[in-house]
Amino acid sequence: MSSSTLNPMNLALDLAADAARAGEAPVGAVIVLKGVVLAAERNRMRGQNDPTAHAELLAIRAALARRGTGRLDGCDLYVTLEPCAMCAGAIAHARLRRVYYGAEDMKAGAVDNGVRLFSSPTCHHRPEVISGLGEARSTELLKAFFHSLR
């Protein structure tokens, strides 16, 4: 898949919608290297009975396997929700170049909210962060999903 034929954030948003239909929190993540999608995942915590099966972690694992390396330098992550502390830590360790995220997570976000991991002096790698990409659709998916649980 090439970036000329596919918008990575739109793919992440479609994956988030798939997650919601499967009863998972609607989060999707896509990792791209030079316009090529290396991995595209959605939340699977309930389906895998695994609290670490966040879209970002699953995408990182798949991209590492596809790339055959222990690092993702030069790669960009598109994710529909601000990463949590666990995912932000994995992003730093994988050395992703850039993170694009849609909606802020005031409760559990760890990039621009909460612990702000990449701003910490002890963070060994700080990706460039661009927020608000696909924010409206991401927020809509999240609100609809959590409203349906009430």
C-alpha positions as CSV (number, residue, x, y, z in Angstrom):
1,M,0.0,0.0,0.0
2,S,1.3,3.4,-0.8
3,S,0.5,6.8,0.7
4,S,-0.6,8.0,-2.7
5,T,-3.5,5.6,-2.6
6,L,-4.1,5.5,1.1
7,N,-4.4,8.0,3.9
8,P,-2.9,6.3,7.0
9,M,-5.1,8.2,9.5
10,N,-8.2,7.2,7.5
11,L,-7.1,3.6,7.7
12,A,-6.5,4.0,11.5
13,L,-10.0,5.5,11.9
14,D,-11.5,2.6,9.9
15,L,-9.7,0.2,12.2
16,A,-11.0,2.1,15.2
17,A,-14.5,1.7,13.9
18,D,-13.9,-2.1,13.4
19,A,-12.7,-2.3,17.0
20,A,-15.9,-0.6,18.2
21,R,-18.0,-3.1,16.2
22,A,-16.0,-5.9,17.9
23,G,-16.8,-4.5,21.4
24,E,-13.3,-3.0,21.8
25,A,-12.5,0.6,22.7
26,P,-12.3,2.3,19.2
27,V,-8.6,2.8,18.7
28,G,-6.7,2.1,15.5
29,A,-3.0,2.4,14.7
30,V,-1.0,2.4,11.5
31,I,2.8,2.4,11.0
32,V,4.3,3.8,7.8
33,L,7.8,3.9,6.4
34,K,8.4,6.0,3.3
35,G,4.7,5.8,2.2
36,V,4.5,2.0,2.7
37,V,2.2,0.6,5.5
38,L,4.2,-1.8,7.6
39,A,1.4,-2.5,10.1
40,A,-2.2,-1.7,10.7
41,E,-3.9,-2.8,13.9
42,R,-6.8,-2.1,16.2
43,N,-7.4,-2.6,19.9
44,R,-7.8,-6.3,20.8
45,M,-7.6,-6.3,24.6
46,R,-11.0,-8.0,25.1
47,G,-10.6,-10.4,22.2
48,Q,-7.1,-11.5,23.3
49,N,-7.8,-11.2,27.1
50,D,-4.6,-9.1,27.2
51,P,-4.5,-5.6,28.7
52,T,-1.4,-4.9,26.7
53,A,-3.1,-5.6,23.3
54,H,-3.4,-1.9,22.5
55,A,-3.5,-0.9,18.8
56,E,-0.2,0.8,19.1
57,L,1.6,-2.1,20.7
58,L,0.2,-4.6,18.2
59,A,1.2,-2.3,15.3
60,I,4.7,-1.9,16.7
61,R,5.1,-5.6,17.1
62,A,3.9,-6.3,13.6
63,A,6.0,-3.6,12.0
64,L,9.1,-4.9,13.9
65,A,8.4,-8.4,12.6
66,R,7.9,-7.2,9.0
67,R,11.0,-5.0,9.1
68,G,13.1,-7.6,10.8
69,T,14.8,-5.2,13.2
70,G,14.5,-4.1,16.8
71,R,13.8,-0.5,15.9
72,L,11.4,1.5,13.8
73,D,13.6,4.6,13.1
74,G,12.3,6.5,10.1
75,C,8.8,5.2,10.7
76,D,5.7,7.2,11.5
77,L,2.8,6.1,13.7
78,Y,-0.8,7.2,13.1
79,V,-3.1,6.5,16.0
80,T,-6.6,7.7,16.7
81,L,-6.2,8.4,20.4
82,E,-3.3,10.0,22.3
83,P,-1.1,7.1,23.5
84,C,-1.1,6.0,27.1
85,A,2.1,5.7,29.2
86,M,2.6,2.1,28.2
87,C,2.3,2.8,24.5
88,A,4.4,6.0,24.8
89,G,7.1,4.0,26.4
90,A,7.0,1.5,23.6
91,I,7.1,4.3,21.0
92,A,10.2,5.7,22.6
93,H,11.9,2.3,22.8
94,A,11.1,1.5,19.2
95,R,12.4,4.9,18.2
96,L,9.5,5.9,16.0
97,R,10.3,9.1,14.1
98,R,6.9,10.8,14.4
99,V,3.5,10.2,16.1
100,Y,0.3,11.6,14.6
101,Y,-2.7,11.2,16.9
102,G,-6.4,12.2,16.6
103,A,-8.2,12.8,19.9
104,E,-6.6,13.8,23.2
105,D,-7.0,11.5,26.1
106,M,-7.4,13.7,29.2
107,K,-7.6,10.7,31.5
108,A,-5.0,8.2,30.3
109,G,-3.0,10.1,27.7
110,A,0.8,10.4,28.3
111,V,2.0,12.5,25.4
112,D,0.3,15.9,25.8
113,N,-1.6,15.0,29.0
114,G,-0.8,13.1,32.2
115,V,2.9,12.2,32.6
116,R,3.9,13.7,29.2
117,L,6.5,11.0,28.8
118,F,8.3,12.5,25.8
119,S,8.9,15.7,27.7
120,S,10.5,13.9,30.6
121,P,14.3,14.5,30.9
122,T,14.7,10.7,31.4
123,C,13.0,9.9,28.1
124,H,15.8,8.6,25.8
125,H,14.0,9.2,22.5
126,R,11.5,11.9,21.7
127,P,9.5,11.5,18.5
128,E,7.9,14.5,16.8
129,V,4.3,14.7,17.8
130,I,1.4,16.1,15.7
131,S,-2.0,16.0,17.4
132,G,-5.5,16.6,16.1
133,L,-5.2,14.7,12.8
134,G,-8.6,13.0,12.4
135,E,-9.7,14.4,15.8
136,A,-13.4,14.9,15.0
137,R,-14.0,11.4,13.7
138,S,-11.9,9.8,16.5
139,T,-13.8,11.8,19.2
140,E,-17.1,10.8,17.6
141,L,-16.2,7.1,17.6
142,L,-15.1,7.2,21.2
143,K,-18.2,9.1,22.4
144,A,-20.5,6.8,20.6
145,F,-18.7,3.7,21.9
146,F,-18.7,4.8,25.6
147,H,-22.3,6.1,25.4
148,S,-23.4,2.7,24.2
149,L,-21.9,1.1,27.3
150,R,-24.0,3.3,29.6
